Structures are given as structure tokens and as C-alpha cells.
């Protein structure tokens, strides 16, 4: 049973393969006949496309010879010569071989050649040369290649260099054209100064030759400095008034207990406690005003056209003391 099953599978596979081959041959034959019909009508461009399609489906020496004949009639001598040469590489029929060989020999002296010359100094790293958008292998540089007549765009590109291109026209028969590929110009790059990268500049930083021309004298930091200074003055005035009130309360307390004769100890003590509270508030205000003044001065000085970044003013408060911590980049 095993042998029978294997044999049956082999027969089925063979029949499927033959069926597929026949279908493929039929498609190739259909395109071949279309090519013959179009050739007879004088529509050589479409006829050549049909022969090309037939050869792709099933490559045959006879199809290649017919394609060569079509290309020749369409004045594409290099393509015709290439098709006849391909036919020679696969032909078995002596008569077809004779035809293909005769055609190759007859066309060779009539071919046009295009040479893409790339000098050694033009061979920068990553250089790519294209002909009508198709990359030309470096082995074909500086060598004449058979081409059909027509217009060709030769282009080149390389990393870090400007792109280059030129157009040339090649005659259909016995023409020789050469294109010289120049040394590509390097793209401009921003090189860092010796010793490392340069400083990162912001709106308040100087350029390499001094302050920015468009940098106003009243910068953002100086505006902040004015605001901090005004706030410090307000706090200072308030502290002075509070201090004056504290002295006044202290005087009233002494009046209550004048000449060591105290009329009302409770009232005097209350007045003194209020005086001490206002005095502490006044001292705290003086400290804040001083810190504001110092901070405003630093912001004003460093906030000009040559100021650095990152100025920070942090008030510090403690029982009976006040100050400010200033940090930044100068």
C-alpha cells in the first residue's frame, strides 16, 4: 500500500507540473504571437514589450532572436545586440545559432558607446553614479558601454557632498560619448572650535564679538531687580513704622510705671509685650528689606547684556534673624 500511495503521489505531481508548464507555455506563446502581430503592424515599441514578456515567462533562443530583430527595427541597436548575444548563450538549433551569430557580428561595428569617466580624485567615499536613475556598477566606470541612442541623465551623489548631474545625447549608431565626473563639492559644516564645543548662548548671552546689538539694557532680570527693589523699599518703610510703634508702646509702658511707682503692672507688662512683638516684626522686615536690596543689586548687575544665567535668590528666615541666599552662573 505504501509503494502504491507513493507512486500515485508521483504521478499526480508530474501531471500537475506538466499542466502548469503547458499553461506557462501558452501564456508565452500568446505574447509571442502578439509581438508578431504588432511587428507586422509597424508598432515596434509594443511588439518589443510583448517579446520581452514572452521571454520572461519562458526564455527561448527563438524568442530572443525575434526580440533582437524587433529592437533592431526600432533603432535600438545596443538592445538588439544584447538580445542576439543572449540567444547565442542558449541556442541549440544550428540554424538559429548561425542567425544569432551573424546578427551579433553585423551589429557590433554599428554600436554607440557611452563612457562614464571617474578620475581617482573624484572617487570620494560612498560615491554612487546613476544613468537614467539606474546605478552604474563601479566596474563599468571608465569603460565604454554599448547603449541605445537617446538622452541620458548621468548623476552622482556621495555623503557630505553636493549632488551632481548632467545630460548627454547619444546618437543611435556609431557614436562615442564620454562624461567626466567632477570632484564633488563638500557641503558646508559647522565645525566646533578647537578644544571642544562652544558655549550655548541664550537671549542674555554675548556673541563672539560682544553683546548682541538687539539686546535691550532693561532686560528681564533688570525688570525683576526693579520689582524686588521696590518691594524691599515697601517692606523697609513698613518696618520703620512698626519699629516706631514699638518705641511708642515702650514709652507708654514706662509712663505707666514712672519714677518706680507703677500704677498698673498688668497694663505696663501688656504694653511692653506688644512693643517687643512689633520690634521683632520690624527687625524681620529690616532683614527682608536688606535681602531684597542685595538680591535686587545682584539681579541688576548680572542682568545686563553680559549677564549669565541661572540667578536664584532664596530668603532665609530664623528667629531674630533674616537674610538671603543667592546662587547662579556668572
Secondary structure, DSSP 8 states (H G I E B T S, - for coil): -HHHHHHHHHHHHHHHHHHHHHHHHHHHHHHHHHHHHHHHTT-HHHHHHHHHHHHHHS--HHHHHHHHHHHHHTT-HHHHHHHHHHHHHH--SHHHHHHHHHHHHHHHTT-EEEEEEE-GGG--TT-EEEETTEE--GGGTTSEEEE-SEEEEEEEE-TTB--EEEEEEE-SSS-EEEEEE----B-------TTS------TTS-BTTBS-TT--SS-HHHHHHHHHHHHHHHHHHHHHHHHHHHHHHHHHHHHHTGGG--S-HHHHHHHHHHHHHHHHHHHHHHHHHHHHHHHHHHHHHHTSTT--S--EEEEEEETTEEEEEEE---
